[in-house]
Amino acid sequence: MYTIGLGRAMVSRYLALAVLLLIVVAIGVAMMLNILITRFIGVEKGPEGVDTYGEIGAGVEPANVTIVFRDNVVLLPYPKIRRGVLSTEEAIAYRRSIRDYADRPISIVQLSQLLWATYGISETRWGLRTTPSAGATYPLEIYVVVGDGRVSLPDGDSLKAGVYRYDPHTHSLALVRAGDFMVELSSAAVNQRWVREAAINVVICAVYERTTRVYGERGYRYVYMEVGHAGQNIYLEATALNLGAVVIGAFYDDWVKGIINAEDYEHPLYIVSVGIPREVYRVSEDEIAEYIDGRRRDRGLVD
Ligand SMILES: Cc1cc2nc3c(=O)[nH]c(=O)nc-3n(C[C@H](O)[C@H](O)[C@H](O)COP(=O)(O)O)c2cc1C
């Protein structure tokens, strides 16, 4: 009896062990499959990916956005990867430097999308960004100068005028300095009218050391390349939102630095003015083809 009892106990112990092993193997296989599917096949998000945004650029806002304010930090609405809005070719073709803006605010949803496109997080393991970066050193710091009544909130109010710093990891804006500095920023940008007439100005600064620490002197050129990527991202996102943007390189560095309260080691490279365009720019395939044909004829490449 005793031995039979012992045998049963052993059998049930082995059985429990086998079941446990099976569960562990099943979990392992499921995890491997998940990694394989997301990495190599991609995941179709289904209907919820076709978001509730409709046409942001046309001023249609999602009904369910709430903006959270914590002390001096604004938690922006989560970035949306909108589908079927504008193709990449359309965004590239319709991108133009726009300097004439309507006297209307952009929305905080639009601002949120612009900032995410500029330098936001698009990879969640290492926190990689929408902009390529040499050695993922991310030398850029993004500030936003917001004028009085220039960024509307869902409740009909406006975002407090001031200078904000964008934190990509928390997708939030921290108020650095309250007040309307649009006119002063325009003066610092050799009085360029569009700087003061825009809804917002993004100021992109470089912290060279983050990149030169790794690449030495060559790091400087990498930083300049990166700011170009970020600038183009704003242009394309603005186009996709039916907004207008222009990058500004002509300004007094130290003056701009003072306006945004930048740290000594932060160096402004670009101001990017963004607003609601008075006119959107469009070009057709036929116009481009006609242009190309004309130049081909000029050069004797076609009859
Ligand atoms: C590095 C750089 C600096 C620029 N600086 C200014 C500027 O200070 N003011 C301005 O109105 N446009 C500025 N622009 C925009 C150019 O004038 C514009 O890109 C050019 O006229 C071509 O027009 P497009 O952007 O519509 O293709 C700058 C562009 C670059 C790339």
The ligand as a Gaussian input file, in Angstrom:
#p B3LYP/6-31G(d) Opt

LIG

0 1
 C       19.098000      77.000000     -43.990000
 C       17.903000      77.786000     -44.467000
 C       17.693000      79.046000     -43.971000
 C       16.555000      79.787000     -44.352000
 N       16.335000      80.992000     -43.787000
 C       15.211000      81.679000     -44.112000
 C       14.928000      82.932000     -43.481000
 O       15.663000      83.418000     -42.647000
 N       13.766000      83.543000     -43.826000
 C       12.887000      83.022000     -44.724000
 O       11.849000      83.639000     -44.968000
 N       13.143000      81.836000     -45.342000
 C       14.265000      81.147000     -45.045000
 N       14.508000      79.931000     -45.620000
 C       13.528000      79.360000     -46.582000
 C       13.988000      79.493000     -48.031000
 O       13.903000      80.834000     -48.427000
 C       13.119000      78.600000     -48.927000
 O       13.289000      77.267000     -48.544000
 C       13.469000      78.768000     -50.403000
 O       13.081000      80.027000     -50.863000
 C       12.802000      77.706000     -51.288000
 O       11.387000      77.756000     -51.156000
 P       10.540000      76.500000     -50.659000
 O       10.961000      76.196000     -49.264000
 O        9.119000      76.925000     -50.773000
 O       10.867000      75.355000     -51.543000
 C       15.638000      79.216000     -45.275000
 C       15.869000      77.927000     -45.768000
 C       16.982000      77.206000     -45.367000
 C       17.177000      75.809000     -45.890000

